[in-house]
């Protein structure tokens, strides 16, 4: 690995953490726009190379949806060293989301609670920004788009179909986000009947598109065994290209301070790791490894990443670790992960996927 540039984040973090979390987020996006975070090349050790649905990744670590909600810094986030980025969620029609405050730091436990509620600039502006990025000569990264529904939409599947129609030309993959806890009724789409209808209509919409990106499904970690089984069976029947496990949790593990536990919203960060990894392993077993899984939730170290892979993940996503540790966390995790794979005798990451159940 090439020598890393100077890590400026330890100097900037006190500034960011002195601000309201949402203000700090907007400032971080602005810093990225103006190139104030240096480009970073993480470990491209051949052992980390992986594929999913024809897409080739130098390493498995990508940026989860929620950071670049409005397609403002697509290329800049990829320059931080992620092998792919997922932007959005984007709704068909602009909406403000829930009232502020709606983002909270749990510094003691390196966690975040958010209840944004899909604040979105809407499909028109989002598409214009994404088209401009795709026209740039520097467009070389893998980009996924997280599709969401408007709060007041009755026919939820219609919003996702519109999302597919709007963004299929620009995406390497499209994610049906049916698992945010901050839009009333959204998680009900995970139920068998609603999910079947959604996936059938999504497949029909993709079949009519000139460009056919991969179709991902993002589920919640807060599901019962029956719900998990239904999701696995419907996904296998209707056909998806990958499943992201998972979104934020409405549960409050004991490590969450009582004062913050009372805040409504989805919890991410370190307290989510065990919960999301358990569901990840369960989904790997229920699908028989036939649907590639993206492990998301609480990844801060190479050991965390390795545990997700052994539980069944073919790719990984993080977001909260970026808030607490800055962009150099990407290089550190990939370097540590490569070392762990080699320690256990693996010559490719794919060989380690689901190792805990083989």
C-alpha positions as CSV (number, residue, x, y, z in Angstrom):
1,X,0.0,0.0,0.0
2,X,1.3,3.5,-0.8
3,X,2.1,5.9,2.0
4,X,-1.0,7.6,3.3
5,X,-1.4,11.3,3.1
6,X,-1.7,13.3,6.3
7,X,-4.9,12.5,8.2
8,X,-6.5,15.9,8.8
9,X,-9.6,14.5,10.5
10,X,-8.3,14.4,14.1
11,X,-7.9,18.2,13.8
12,X,-11.3,18.7,12.3
13,X,-13.3,16.4,14.6
14,X,-13.4,18.8,17.6
15,X,-14.9,21.4,15.2
16,X,-17.5,19.0,13.8
17,X,-18.5,17.7,17.3
18,X,-18.9,21.2,18.7
19,X,-21.7,21.8,16.2
20,X,-25.2,20.5,16.0
21,X,-24.9,17.0,14.3
22,X,-27.0,18.0,11.3
23,X,-25.1,21.2,10.8
24,X,-21.8,19.2,11.1
25,X,-23.0,16.8,8.5
26,X,-23.8,19.7,6.0
27,X,-20.3,21.1,6.8
28,X,-18.6,17.8,6.1
29,X,-20.4,17.6,2.7
30,X,-19.2,21.1,1.9
31,X,-15.6,20.2,2.9
32,X,-15.8,17.3,0.5
33,X,-17.2,19.5,-2.3
34,X,-14.2,21.7,-2.0
35,X,-11.6,18.9,-1.7
36,X,-10.6,19.6,1.9
37,X,-10.4,15.9,2.6
38,X,-7.5,14.3,0.8
39,X,-8.0,11.4,-1.6
40,X,-7.0,8.1,0.1
41,X,-6.1,4.8,-1.5
42,X,-6.9,1.9,0.7
43,X,-5.5,-1.6,0.5
44,X,-6.0,-3.1,-3.0
45,X,-4.6,-6.4,-1.9
46,X,-5.8,-9.1,-4.4
47,X,-7.3,-11.1,-1.6
48,X,-9.9,-8.4,-1.2
49,X,-11.1,-8.3,-4.8
50,X,-14.7,-9.4,-5.2
51,X,-17.6,-9.5,-7.6
52,X,-21.3,-9.3,-7.4
53,X,-23.7,-9.6,-10.4
54,X,-21.0,-8.7,-12.9
55,X,-19.7,-5.7,-10.9
56,X,-16.1,-5.9,-9.9
57,X,-14.9,-4.3,-6.6
58,X,-11.3,-3.7,-5.6
59,X,-12.3,-4.4,-2.0
60,X,-15.7,-5.0,-0.3
61,X,-16.1,-1.7,1.6
62,X,-18.7,0.8,0.4
63,X,-20.4,3.9,1.8
64,X,-23.9,3.3,3.1
65,X,-26.9,5.4,2.1
66,X,-27.7,8.4,4.2
67,X,-24.5,10.4,3.9
68,X,-24.9,11.7,0.4
69,X,-28.6,12.1,0.5
70,X,-28.9,14.6,-2.3
71,X,-26.3,13.4,-4.8
72,X,-24.0,16.3,-4.0
73,X,-20.6,14.5,-3.6
74,X,-20.7,11.2,-5.5
75,X,-17.2,11.3,-6.9
76,X,-15.7,12.9,-3.8
77,X,-16.9,10.1,-1.5
78,X,-15.5,7.5,-3.9
79,X,-12.2,9.4,-3.8
80,X,-12.1,8.7,0.0
81,X,-11.3,5.1,-0.9
82,X,-14.7,3.4,-0.9
83,X,-15.1,0.8,-3.7
84,X,-18.7,1.8,-4.1
85,X,-21.1,4.4,-2.8
86,X,-24.9,4.3,-2.3
87,X,-26.5,7.7,-2.6
88,X,-30.0,8.8,-1.4
89,X,-32.6,7.8,-0.2
90,X,-34.4,9.8,-2.8
91,X,-38.2,10.2,-3.0
92,X,-40.1,11.0,-6.2
93,X,-41.4,14.3,-4.9
94,X,-39.3,16.7,-2.7
95,X,-40.1,16.5,1.0
96,X,-38.6,18.1,4.1
97,X,-38.6,15.1,6.3
98,X,-39.2,15.2,10.0
99,X,-38.7,18.4,12.1
100,X,-35.4,19.1,13.8
101,X,-33.7,18.1,15.9
102,X,-33.5,14.8,14.2
103,X,-29.9,13.7,14.5
104,X,-28.2,12.8,17.8
105,X,-24.7,11.7,18.7
106,X,-24.1,9.0,21.4
107,X,-20.4,9.7,21.7
108,X,-19.8,7.4,24.7
109,X,-21.0,4.4,22.6
110,X,-19.9,5.6,19.2
111,X,-23.5,5.6,17.9
112,X,-26.0,7.8,16.1
113,X,-29.8,8.1,16.4
114,X,-31.5,9.7,13.4
115,X,-35.1,10.3,12.5
116,X,-34.7,12.3,9.3
117,X,-37.7,10.7,7.6
118,X,-36.4,10.7,4.0
119,X,-35.7,14.4,3.6
120,X,-35.1,14.6,-0.1
121,X,-34.6,17.1,-2.9
122,X,-36.8,14.9,-5.1
123,X,-36.2,13.0,-8.3
124,X,-35.8,15.9,-10.7
125,X,-32.9,17.6,-8.9
126,X,-31.3,14.3,-7.9
127,X,-31.4,13.1,-11.5
128,X,-29.8,16.3,-12.8
129,X,-26.9,16.1,-10.4
130,X,-26.4,12.4,-11.1
131,X,-26.4,13.0,-14.8
132,X,-23.8,15.7,-14.4
133,X,-21.6,13.3,-12.5
134,X,-22.0,10.5,-15.1
135,X,-20.9,13.0,-17.8
136,X,-17.6,13.7,-16.0
137,X,-14.5,12.0,-17.2
138,X,-13.7,11.1,-13.6
139,X,-16.8,8.9,-13.4
140,X,-15.2,5.5,-12.7
141,X,-16.8,4.3,-9.5
142,X,-19.7,2.0,-8.7
143,X,-22.8,3.9,-7.7
144,X,-26.0,2.6,-6.2
145,X,-29.1,4.7,-5.6
146,X,-31.3,4.2,-2.5
147,X,-35.0,4.5,-3.5
148,X,-37.5,5.7,-1.0
149,X,-41.2,6.5,-0.9
150,X,-42.9,9.8,-0.1
151,X,-44.5,9.9,3.3
152,X,-48.0,10.6,2.0
153,X,-47.9,8.0,-0.9
154,X,-50.7,5.4,-0.5
155,X,-49.4,3.0,-3.2
156,X,-45.9,2.5,-2.0
157,X,-44.9,0.2,-4.9
158,X,-45.7,3.0,-7.3
159,X,-43.1,5.3,-5.8
160,X,-40.4,2.6,-6.1
161,X,-41.4,1.9,-9.7
162,X,-41.1,5.6,-10.4
163,X,-37.7,5.5,-8.8
164,X,-36.6,2.7,-11.1
165,X,-37.9,4.6,-14.2
166,X,-36.1,7.7,-13.1
167,X,-32.7,6.3,-12.2
168,X,-32.1,3.0,-14.0
169,X,-30.1,4.8,-16.7
170,X,-27.6,6.2,-14.1
171,X,-27.2,3.4,-11.5
172,X,-25.1,0.3,-11.2
173,X,-27.6,-0.9,-8.6
174,X,-30.9,0.3,-7.2
175,X,-31.9,-0.4,-3.6
176,X,-35.5,-0.7,-2.5
177,X,-35.4,0.8,0.9
178,X,-38.4,-0.6,2.8
179,X,-36.7,-0.6,6.2
180,X,-36.3,2.9,7.5
181,X,-38.0,3.2,10.9
182,X,-38.7,6.9,10.3
183,X,-41.5,6.7,7.7
184,X,-44.8,5.5,9.2
185,X,-45.9,2.1,7.7
186,X,-42.7,1.7,5.6
187,X,-41.5,-1.5,7.4
188,X,-44.9,-3.0,6.8
189,X,-43.8,-3.5,3.2
190,X,-41.5,-6.3,4.5
191,X,-44.6,-8.4,5.1
192,X,-45.0,-11.3,2.7
193,X,-47.9,-10.0,0.5
194,X,-46.7,-6.4,0.2
195,X,-43.1,-7.5,-0.5
196,X,-44.3,-9.9,-3.2
197,X,-46.2,-7.2,-5.0
198,X,-43.3,-4.7,-4.7
199,X,-40.7,-7.1,-6.1
200,X,-42.9,-8.2,-8.9
201,X,-43.7,-4.6,-10.0
202,X,-40.0,-3.7,-9.6
203,X,-38.9,-6.5,-11.8
204,X,-41.5,-5.5,-14.4
205,X,-40.2,-1.9,-14.4
206,X,-36.6,-3.1,-14.7
207,X,-37.6,-5.3,-17.6
208,X,-38.8,-2.3,-19.5
209,X,-35.7,-0.2,-18.8
210,X,-33.0,0.2,-21.5
211,X,-30.3,-0.1,-18.9
212,X,-30.8,-2.8,-16.3
213,X,-29.0,-2.1,-13.0
214,X,-28.9,-4.7,-10.3
215,X,-31.8,-4.7,-7.8
216,X,-31.0,-4.7,-4.1
217,X,-33.4,-4.9,-1.2
218,X,-32.6,-3.3,2.2
219,X,-34.2,-4.9,5.2
220,X,-34.4,-4.0,8.9
221,X,-32.5,-5.8,11.7
222,X,-35.7,-5.7,13.8
223,X,-37.5,-8.6,12.3
224,X,-38.9,-11.9,13.8
225,X,-37.8,-15.3,12.6
226,X,-41.1,-15.6,10.7
227,X,-40.6,-12.3,9.0
228,X,-37.0,-13.3,8.1
229,X,-38.2,-16.5,6.6
230,X,-40.9,-14.8,4.6
231,X,-38.4,-12.2,3.3
232,X,-36.0,-14.9,2.3
233,X,-38.6,-17.0,0.5
234,X,-40.2,-14.1,-1.4
235,X,-36.8,-12.7,-2.4
236,X,-35.7,-16.1,-3.7
237,X,-39.0,-16.5,-5.6
238,X,-39.2,-13.0,-7.1
239,X,-35.5,-12.6,-7.7
240,X,-33.3,-9.9,-6.3
241,X,-29.6,-9.5,-6.9
242,X,-28.5,-8.7,-3.4
243,X,-29.9,-7.9,0.1
244,X,-28.6,-5.3,2.4
245,X,-28.7,-6.4,6.1
246,X,-29.6,-4.0,7.5
247,X,-30.9,-0.6,8.3
248,X,-30.9,1.1,11.6
249,X,-32.6,-0.4,14.7
250,X,-35.4,0.8,16.9
251,X,-34.1,-1.3,19.7
252,X,-32.0,0.2,22.4
253,X,-29.2,-2.1,23.7
254,X,-28.0,-1.7,27.3
255,X,-25.0,0.2,26.1
256,X,-27.2,3.1,25.0
257,X,-27.4,5.8,27.8
258,X,-31.0,6.1,29.2
259,X,-31.3,9.7,28.3
260,X,-30.6,9.0,24.7
261,X,-32.5,5.7,24.6
262,X,-35.8,7.7,24.9
263,X,-35.1,9.5,21.6
264,X,-37.2,8.2,18.7
265,X,-35.5,7.1,15.6
266,X,-33.1,4.5,14.2
267,X,-29.9,3.6,16.0
268,X,-26.6,3.0,14.1
269,X,-23.0,2.5,15.1
270,X,-21.3,0.1,17.4
271,X,-24.4,-1.0,19.4
272,X,-26.0,-2.2,16.1
273,X,-23.2,-4.6,15.3
274,X,-24.3,-7.7,17.1
275,X,-28.0,-7.2,16.2
276,X,-27.3,-6.8,12.5
277,X,-24.7,-9.5,12.3
278,X,-27.1,-12.0,13.9
279,X,-29.8,-11.3,11.2
280,X,-27.1,-11.4,8.5
281,X,-26.2,-14.9,9.5
282,X,-29.8,-15.9,9.7
283,X,-30.6,-14.6,6.3
284,X,-27.5,-16.3,4.8
285,X,-28.8,-19.6,6.1
286,X,-32.4,-19.0,5.1
287,X,-31.4,-18.2,1.5
288,X,-28.8,-21.0,1.4
289,X,-26.2,-18.5,0.3
290,X,-28.1,-18.1,-3.0
291,X,-28.6,-14.3,-2.6
292,X,-25.5,-12.2,-2.1
293,X,-25.7,-10.2,1.1
294,X,-24.3,-6.8,2.0
295,X,-23.3,-6.5,5.6
296,X,-24.1,-3.2,7.2
297,X,-24.3,-2.0,10.8
298,X,-21.6,-1.3,13.3
299,X,-18.4,-1.9,11.3
300,X,-15.5,0.0,12.8
301,X,-12.5,-2.5,12.5
302,X,-11.2,-5.1,10.2
303,X,-12.3,-7.7,12.7
304,X,-15.9,-6.3,12.5
305,X,-15.7,-6.6,8.7
306,X,-14.3,-10.1,8.8
307,X,-17.1,-11.2,11.2
308,X,-19.7,-9.9,8.7
309,X,-18.1,-11.8,5.9
310,X,-17.9,-15.0,7.8
311,X,-21.6,-14.5,8.7
312,X,-22.4,-14.4,5.0
313,X,-21.7,-10.9,3.6
314,X,-20.1,-10.6,0.1
315,X,-19.9,-6.8,0.4
316,X,-19.9,-4.3,3.3
317,X,-21.1,-0.8,4.0
318,X,-20.4,1.7,6.8
319,X,-21.4,5.2,7.7
320,X,-21.2,5.9,11.4
321,X,-17.6,4.9,11.7
322,X,-16.8,7.7,9.2
323,X,-18.4,10.2,11.6
324,X,-16.3,9.1,14.5
325,X,-13.0,8.1,12.9
326,X,-12.9,10.0,9.6
327,X,-12.0,8.8,6.1
328,X,-8.8,7.0,7.1
329,X,-10.9,4.3,8.7
330,X,-11.4,2.9,5.2
331,X,-7.7,2.2,4.7
332,X,-7.3,0.8,8.2
333,X,-10.3,-1.6,7.9
334,X,-9.2,-2.9,4.4
335,X,-5.6,-3.4,5.6
336,X,-6.8,-5.3,8.7
337,X,-9.3,-7.4,6.8
338,X,-6.7,-8.5,4.2
339,X,-4.4,-9.6,7.1
340,X,-7.1,-11.6,8.8
341,X,-8.1,-13.4,5.6
342,X,-4.5,-14.3,4.9
343,X,-4.0,-15.4,8.5
344,X,-6.7,-18.0,8.1
345,X,-5.4,-19.2,4.8
346,X,-7.9,-17.6,2.4
347,X,-6.6,-16.6,-1.0
348,X,-9.9,-14.8,-1.9
349,X,-12.6,-13.0,0.0
350,X,-15.3,-15.1,-1.6
351,X,-13.9,-18.3,0.0
352,X,-14.6,-16.8,3.5
353,X,-18.2,-15.7,2.8
354,X,-20.4,-17.7,5.2
355,X,-17.5,-19.6,6.7
356,X,-19.2,-19.7,10.1
357,X,-21.9,-21.9,8.6
358,X,-19.8,-24.2,6.3
